[in-house]
Amino acid sequence: MEETMLSGSEFDEEVADIRSSIVNKKNEMGEMALFIASEKGHLEVVKELMQYLTKEGISIKNLSGFDPFHIAASQDHKEIILALWEFTSG
């Protein structure tokens, strides 16, 4: 069986696709990792995850009808709300 070697850009693209699929994976409540990081107040994790999300991805709602903005606001995580807002409006 012959292995195919990817070029640098092909490898980077494949890694980005894998990261995106992991970051956008939903749990049984319809929540992605961004929901949990927003709830727990992990600003640096939120910023890292946003690199792999689309603006539409940030507005996805869980099964309860809440998006990451709602989750962060319910916990009074102002820095996370601001980071999410800057990402979606920029």
MIRO-89599 format. One record per atom (N, C-alpha, C): residue in three letters; x, y, z. Coordinates in steps of 0.001 Angstrom, whole numbers, plus 524288, in hexadecimal, padded with zeros to 5 digits. Example, Ala and Ser with C-alpha at 12.3 -4.5 7.8 and 13.67 -1.06 7.14 Angstrom:
2
ALA833867E9C681E78ALA8300C7EE6C81E78ALA833907F31C81E78SER832327F73681BA8SER835667FBDC81BE4SER832648001E81EBE
***
This chain:
90
MET803507FB6D80000MET800008000080000MET80381804D780000GLU8029D808317FC59GLU805D480CD87FBBCGLU803688116D7FEB1GLU806AE81431801CCGLU804E1818C8804A4GLU805A281DA280140THR801E2821268018DTHR8023B8260F7FEAETHR8040882A4C80264MET8082382D08800CBMET80A2383155803F9MET807768365D80239LEU805AA8395D80606LEU8033183E5B804D9LEU8074C842A3804B7SER806778466C8015CSER809E884AF580155SER808BD84E3080632GLY80BF98520B80748GLY80B418555480BE7GLY805F5857E280C17SER8044085A30807C6SER7FF2985CDA807B8SER7FAAD858F880805GLU7FB3E8547280586GLU7F72E8506F805D6GLU7F6A684E6480B6BPHE7FB2184D9E80DF6PHE7FB2084BCE81364PHE7F87B84FD6816E8ASP7F9F0854CF8164AASP7F7988590181969ASP7F1B88593E818A4GLU7F00085892813D0GLU7EA65858B18129FGLU7E796854188152DGLU7E9FD84F8D8150DGLU7E79384AF581770GLU7E74384B9581D63VAL7EB5A84DA081FCCVAL7EB5184E9A82573VAL7E7108528C826C9ALA7E690856AB823B7ALA7E27D85AA08249EALA7DD118583282436ASP7DC3F854C082073ASP7D7338521781FDEASP7D5FE84EB08249FILE7D9EE84BF08268BILE7D9368489982B26ILE7D7F184BED82FE8ARG7DAEB85025830ABARG7D9DA853AA8351DARG7D44C855C5834C8SER7D2C68578B8303DSER7CD96859C882F8ASER7C95F855C8830D6SER7CA09850F882F18SER7C61684CFF83026SER7C5C684BBD835F6ILE7CA3384BD7838AEILE7CA3A84ADB83E4EILE7C7BE84F6A84133VAL7C9428542A83FE6VAL7C746858DB8427FVAL7C16685968841ADASN7BF6D857D283D2AASN7B9E68586283BEAASN7B694853AC83D68LYS7B90784FB783FB1LYS7B61C84B0F8414FLYS7B27884C6A845D3LYS7ADB584A658459ELYS7A9CA84B8D8499CLYS7A8FA846DD84D33ASN7A7D98480485228ASN7A689843E2855D9ASN7A0AC842C5855A2GLU79EB683F8F8592BGLU7993883E0E8591BGLU7957E842A185A26MET7977F846EE85C44MET7945184B9F85D32MET794AD84F7C858AAGLY7978684E0985493GLY798298517E85018GLY79C2D855BD8510FGLU79FA2854D9854D2GLU7A391858BC85633GLU7A8ED857398542EMET7ABD085B378527CMET7B13A85A7A850CEMET7B4D285C0785550ALA7B9DA85B2E8549FALA7BDA985C968589EALA7BD3C8625685A1ELEU7BBD6865B08566BLEU7BB4B86B4185778LEU7B73986C5185BB4PHE7B3188694B85BE6PHE7AF11869F485FE9PHE7B15C868FE86555ILE7B44B864D2865D1ILE7B67B8636586AE3ILE7BA818677286CA0ALA7BDEE869038690FALA7C1E186CF586A5AALA7BF498721E86BCFSER7BB148738586923SER7B83F8785986A56SER7B5B88781086FB3GLU7B39387390870F6GLU7B10A872DD87609GLU7B4F58730487A83LYS7B96D8708C879BBLYS7BD558702187DE6LYS7C0C1874FB87E62GLY7C059878A287AA1GLY7C36A87D7187AEFGLY7C8FE87CF587912HIS7C9F8879388759EHIS7CF408784D8739BHIS7D03487BA786EBCLEU7D18E8809186F98LEU7D2328845486B52LEU7D6468828D86757GLU7DABF880BC86912GLU7DEDB87F258656AGLU7DD1F87A7986217VAL7DA28876F286465VAL7D8218727A86166VAL7D42B8746185D63VAL7D0C38780185EFFVAL7CCEF87A4085B5CVAL7CFC687CAD856B6LYS7D3CA87FBE857C5LYS7D6BD8824285389LYS7D94787E3E84FF6GLU7DB5B87A1C8522FGLU7DDD08760184F09GLU7D9BE8734984B9ELEU7D545871FB84DD9LEU7D12786F5584ADELEU7CF0D872B584676MET7CEB1877CA8475BMET7CC8487B4884366MET7CFC587B5983E6AGLN7D4A9879DD83EBDGLN7D7F5879AE83A12GLN7D5E7875AE8361DTYR7D2EA871E7837FATYR7D12086D9C834ACTYR7CB3F86DAF833CALEU7C8B1871DF8356ALEU7C3108725C834C7LEU7C1BD87697830D3THR7BD368761982E9FTHR7BB2B87A3E82B44THR7B7C087DCE82E9FLYS7B6698825882C85LYS7B2DA885D982F4CLYS7AD9C8831D8302EGLU7ABE48800A82C69GLU7A70687D2782CF9GLU7A77E8790283139GLY7AC1B876A0831A5GLY7AD028729883597GLY7AC6D8749D83B1DILE7ADDA8797C83BEEILE7AD7687BC584127ILE7A7C787CBA842A9SER7A45F87D4F83ED4SER79EE387E6D8400DSER79B778798284042ILE79DCC874F483FB9ILE79AD5870108400DILE7989586F7E8458ALYS793B986DC4845CFLYS7911386D1E84AD0LYS791148675F84C72ASN79141866868518EASN790EB861328538CASN78B2B85F82853B3LEU78A1D85AEC855B9LEU784BF858E7855C8LEU7812485C2285947SER7836585F2D85CDCSER780458629C86039SER77F47867EC85DB9GLY78181868D58591DGLY780B786DB785658GLY78498871FC857BDPHE788DA8708685A60PHE78CD08745585BE8PHE7919C873EB8586BASP794128786D85763ASP799028787785485ASP79D59879E185865PRO7A248879DF856B6PRO7A68B87B1A85A54PRO7A60E8807D85CEBPHE7A3AE8844E85A3APHE7A2C08896D85CA5PHE79F51888DA86179HIS79AFB885F4860DFHIS797668851686540HIS79A308825E869C4ILE79D3787E6F8686AILE79FF487B6186C66ILE7A3BE87EDC86F6AALA7A6DC881F286CA2ALA7AAA78857086F32ALA7A7D88898D87275ALA7A39388BAB87063ALA7A0A588FB087338ALA79E3988D7B87831SER79C52888AE877FBSER799DE8865587C9CSER79DBF885A888113GLN7A2CC8857487FBFGLN7A6E5884D9883ABGLN7A9C8889F8884B0ASP7A7FD88E3588240ASP7AA468936C882D5ASP7B005893A188125HIS7B13E890D887CE1HIS7B696890DA87AC2HIS7B6FE8951887695LYS7B7A8899DF8784ELYS7B7A989E6F874D3LYS7BBF989E3F870B5GLU7C09989C6587236GLU7C4F689C2E86E7EGLU7C3CC8986D86A0AILE7C1208943D86B3FILE7BFC78906A86734ILE7BB8D892A9863A9ILE7B7B389546865E7ILE7B3A6897C3862C1ILE7B62989B9F85EF6LEU7B9C289EB9860EALEU7BC6A8A28C85D9ELEU7BF8B89FDE8594CALA7C25489BB285A91ALA7C568898DF856A0ALA7C1DE8969D85267LEU7BD808944F853FELEU7B9C98922885033LEU7B7798966E84CC7TRP7B60B89AC784F31TRP7B3D789F2C84C49TRP7B7BF8A1608485CGLU7BC9C8A21F84A0AGLU7C0A78A43384687GLU7C17A8A088841E7PHE7C15B89B74842E5PHE7C220897A983EB2PHE7BDA8897E283AC0THR7B8D98983D83CADTHR7B4648981D83925THR7B38F89D4783652SER7B5798A19283894SER7B4938A69583616SER7B9458A861832CAGLY7BD858A57683315GLY7C2438A70F8305FGLY7C3038A4E082B18
***
